[in-house]
């Protein structure tokens, strides 16, 4: 998703408002995370280095619980403040993220990397539907939050790991 910003480039203090919705399929997010459309509300401002984008993004994320696989939907609000650098203003030793650069001969910005990063940046590796989620039975697969089963969950789920059941580890503190 490219946004034309030629009027801002080289004009520090000049501003432009941007309110748009970016479809989830334009973000390139794959895996078990499903994101809804992302509502982007930004103020773009010309600065000496390029274009400063400040504002917020709002979106819904759907992810499975890490224990029982129940689908969870959460609303997220992410504040944004990033500079899209003019390629001529970047120094070779500059450690700023090279993804945020002006494109199309320094006349536009590509919002896709910014929105992609905003959606994924603070997501936990695992989420739970509730603190005490009992998860799925490793033997029969029943959701133990809903019903119980008579499976022997003490037995290793994979017989290749059975040899480790008798291993005794030294629990004394190391000095």
Steps between C-alpha positions, in 0.01 A plus 500: 500500500677809376414853600603801289703748713684714241357821655663411834847408376738792540234706681558465876188582698257424217238241608254261342237286670451139399199292603476167321419134546753240390364153418663212690607325179728796416709446816661164421435357846483121493477232762260460786438875541208639302459876488197695390515820297732758658360849552790747461470859626826692442632851476784517249742787552788615287827501697860558395572124492189411297142448625392441860191280544320526837162368603335169572384170356197299614435138408363168623721194533382140510730240652453155655552436871837327542347223713147427376504663152186705571490789254549837675431844352665805654481866400836681484591867491860580404655847511738575213793743468744422217714694256504405134850609401587677179767277338726801440490593871603157628860451604679172426555437873140585594347213700137604441270239348556504123142381437366844581619698200330722251429311177415587140780757465429634852138594419314229697508281809410133516279442804505119477826446701392752765158338545648147487749589776232676705276195493771252600742698719353448848316173453570234763640169380220310675155610613254320726121521495510523881760463774399148604444354154521120532580450131445193287550140615827381347354152445146548362495873418191592702483862625551452876334838569170359373510131595725251671634173371637179651826502306826420677684828448786385726626269224726674250310611192787388279667166590835629372516721810424214743871442575523847654239419766764335723764773469586659835636854481713654775283780646765638735604860438827555317762706682 
